[in-house]
Amino acid sequence: MSEQTANVINIDGKEYNQEDLSAQQIRWVQKLQSYAIKQDDLRETSEEISVLQTQYLGRLKSSLEQNNDEGQEEKAG
C-alpha cells in the first residue's frame, strides 16, 4: 500500500517524492488512497450489518419462543 506525507509517498517502506512521479503514477496513488478509504468504509459497514443481523436474529428467536409458549398454553388450556 501507500502512505503519503506532504509531498513524500511511502510505498512498501520506500519513499518517493511526489514531484518525481509522473501524472499517471500520481493518479494511481490517488486511486489507491481512494480505494483504501472505501475499503475502510466497507469494513465498518460490514461490522454494523453483522451487529444488526445478530440483533434481529435475537428478536426473531424471542418472538418465535413467545409464539411457541402461547401455542402451548392454548393446548394446555
C-alpha positions in Angstrom: 0.0 0.0 0.0 1.0 3.6 0.0 1.2 6.3 2.6 1.5 10.0 1.8 3.0 12.6 4.0 3.1 16.1 2.5 4.9 15.5 -0.8 6.5 12.2 0.1 4.8 9.0 -0.8 5.8 5.8 1.1 5.2 2.6 -0.8 6.3 -0.7 0.9 8.8 1.2 3.0 10.4 3.1 0.2 9.9 6.9 0.0 9.2 8.7 -3.3 9.0 12.5 -3.8 5.6 13.3 -5.4 7.3 15.8 -7.6 9.4 12.9 -9.2 6.3 10.9 -10.1 4.6 11.1 -13.5 1.0 12.3 -13.8 -0.1 8.6 -14.3 1.8 7.5 -11.1 0.2 10.3 -9.1 -3.2 9.2 -10.4 -2.6 5.6 -9.3 -1.6 6.8 -5.9 -4.8 8.8 -5.6 -6.8 5.8 -6.7 -5.1 3.6 -4.1 -5.9 6.2 -1.4 -9.5 6.3 -2.6 -9.7 2.5 -2.5 -8.3 2.4 1.0 -10.9 4.8 2.2 -13.7 2.8 0.5 -12.3 -0.4 2.0 -12.4 1.1 5.5 -15.9 2.3 4.9 -17.0 -1.1 3.7 -15.3 -2.8 6.7 -17.2 -0.5 9.0 -20.5 -1.1 7.2 -19.9 -4.9 7.3 -19.3 -4.7 11.1 -22.5 -2.7 11.5 -24.5 -5.2 9.4 -23.2 -8.1 11.4 -24.3 -6.4 14.7 -27.7 -5.7 13.2 -28.1 -9.3 11.9 -27.4 -10.6 15.4 -29.9 -8.2 17.0 -32.7 -9.1 14.5 -32.0 -12.8 14.9 -32.3 -12.4 18.6 -35.6 -10.6 18.2 -36.9 -13.2 15.8 -35.9 -16.1 18.2 -37.5 -14.3 21.1 -40.7 -13.7 19.1 -40.8 -17.3 17.9 -40.3 -18.6 21.5 -43.2 -16.3 22.7 -45.4 -17.7 19.9 -44.4 -21.2 20.8 -45.1 -20.6 24.5 -48.6 -19.1 23.7 -49.4 -22.1 21.5 -48.5 -24.5 24.2 -50.7 -22.6 26.7 -53.6 -22.8 24.4 -53.2 -26.5 24.0 -53.0 -27.0 27.8 -56.0 -24.8 28.5 
